[in-house]
Structure formats: structure tokens, C-alpha cells
Amino acid sequence: MQIKKKVDIESILDNFHAIARWDALGNKHYLVFPDRKRGGQWTLMNYGGDRFSVHGLGDNYSDEDESFFDERGGIVAFIWEHRSAINNAIRQAI
């Protein structure tokens, strides 16, 4: 499961539970991948259905809160922007 076209992102989102790890305490699935712009990492989380959020963390920064996506188009754009790092994370997870 790799992102080559934007349509591939829909499959990733629909099957996120199959590629992501489960956090029982937070009741969410999550995928961690490098934040190549800031030199840390992103955590992409799904709380079920279309409820996705991201959080960034690095040596010199930590996002204060998770950023939730109000619309599916927002999460699609985020994943498209970071598709190379996400593809690598998916390959390692599977």
C-alpha cells in the first residue's frame, strides 16, 4: 500500500487501522513518520471514522496540541505533502 496518486490516499485513510499501531490508552490508531522540514517527527492519528489529527515533535520543538482536520480534503493534502515519508513508514509497518 503506497501513495503514488492522490486516489491512493483514500485507500490509506479507509484502511488506516491495517497499517497503523493501536494505542489502547488513547483509543486511537497512529503512524509516526519523519518531519523533514523541522527535523523531528509527525504522528498521524485516527480516532475512528474520519477523525484524524497530527502532532509534531522534535528536539527543538513540540506542537502544543494535536491539530485536527475538519474536512477530509485537509488530511488528504497533508498526506500528499508528506507522502514520501509516509510511504517509508508504511513499508516499515507492514
C-alpha positions as CSV (number, residue, x, y, z in Angstrom):
1,M,0.0,0.0,0.0
2,Q,1.9,3.0,-1.3
3,I,0.9,6.6,-2.3
4,K,1.6,7.2,-5.9
5,K,-1.5,9.2,-6.8
6,K,-3.9,11.2,-4.7
7,V,-6.5,8.5,-5.1
8,D,-4.2,6.1,-3.2
9,I,-4.6,8.4,-0.1
10,E,-8.3,7.4,0.1
11,S,-7.3,3.8,0.4
12,I,-4.8,4.6,3.1
13,L,-7.4,6.6,5.1
14,D,-10.1,3.9,4.7
15,N,-7.6,1.2,5.8
16,F,-5.6,3.2,8.3
17,H,-6.3,0.6,11.0
18,A,-4.5,-2.0,9.0
19,I,-1.2,-0.1,8.7
20,A,-1.1,1.9,11.9
21,R,-0.3,0.9,15.5
22,W,-3.0,0.8,18.2
23,D,-2.9,3.0,21.3
24,A,-5.3,1.4,23.8
25,L,-4.8,4.2,26.3
26,G,-5.6,6.9,23.8
27,N,-8.1,4.8,21.9
28,K,-6.6,5.6,18.6
29,H,-4.5,4.2,15.7
30,Y,-1.3,6.1,14.9
31,L,1.5,6.3,12.4
32,V,4.8,8.0,13.1
33,F,7.0,9.4,10.3
34,P,9.8,12.0,9.9
35,D,9.1,15.7,9.8
36,R,11.7,16.5,7.2
37,K,11.1,20.3,7.3
38,R,11.6,20.7,11.1
39,G,13.9,17.7,11.7
40,G,11.6,15.8,14.1
41,Q,8.6,13.6,13.6
42,W,5.0,13.7,12.9
43,T,2.4,11.4,14.5
44,L,-0.7,10.9,12.4
45,M,-3.7,9.7,14.5
46,N,-7.1,8.3,13.8
47,Y,-9.8,8.2,16.4
48,G,-12.2,6.2,14.2
49,G,-14.1,7.2,11.1
50,D,-12.8,10.4,9.5
51,R,-11.5,11.9,12.8
52,F,-7.8,12.4,12.0
53,S,-5.2,14.6,13.7
54,V,-1.4,15.3,13.6
55,H,1.1,16.3,16.2
56,G,4.8,17.3,15.6
57,L,7.7,16.7,18.0
58,G,11.4,17.3,17.7
59,D,14.5,18.2,19.7
60,N,13.8,21.9,19.4
61,Y,10.0,22.0,19.1
62,S,6.8,20.4,20.2
63,D,3.4,21.3,18.9
64,E,1.3,22.5,21.8
65,D,-1.7,20.4,20.8
66,E,-2.9,17.9,18.2
67,S,-4.2,19.6,15.1
68,F,-7.5,18.0,13.9
69,F,-8.6,18.1,10.3
70,D,-12.1,19.4,9.9
71,E,-12.5,18.1,6.3
72,R,-11.2,15.0,4.5
73,G,-9.6,17.3,2.0
74,G,-7.3,18.7,4.7
75,I,-5.9,15.3,5.7
76,V,-5.6,14.3,2.0
77,A,-3.5,17.5,1.4
78,F,-1.3,16.8,4.4
79,I,-0.7,13.2,3.4
80,W,0.1,14.2,-0.2
81,E,2.6,16.8,1.1
82,H,4.4,14.2,3.2
83,R,3.8,11.1,1.0
84,S,7.5,10.1,0.7
85,A,8.0,9.9,4.5
86,I,4.6,8.2,4.9
87,N,5.4,5.7,2.2
88,N,8.6,4.8,4.1
89,A,6.7,4.5,7.4
90,I,4.1,2.2,5.8
91,R,6.8,0.0,4.3
92,Q,8.3,-0.4,7.8
93,A,4.9,-1.1,9.4
94,I,3.8,-3.8,7.0
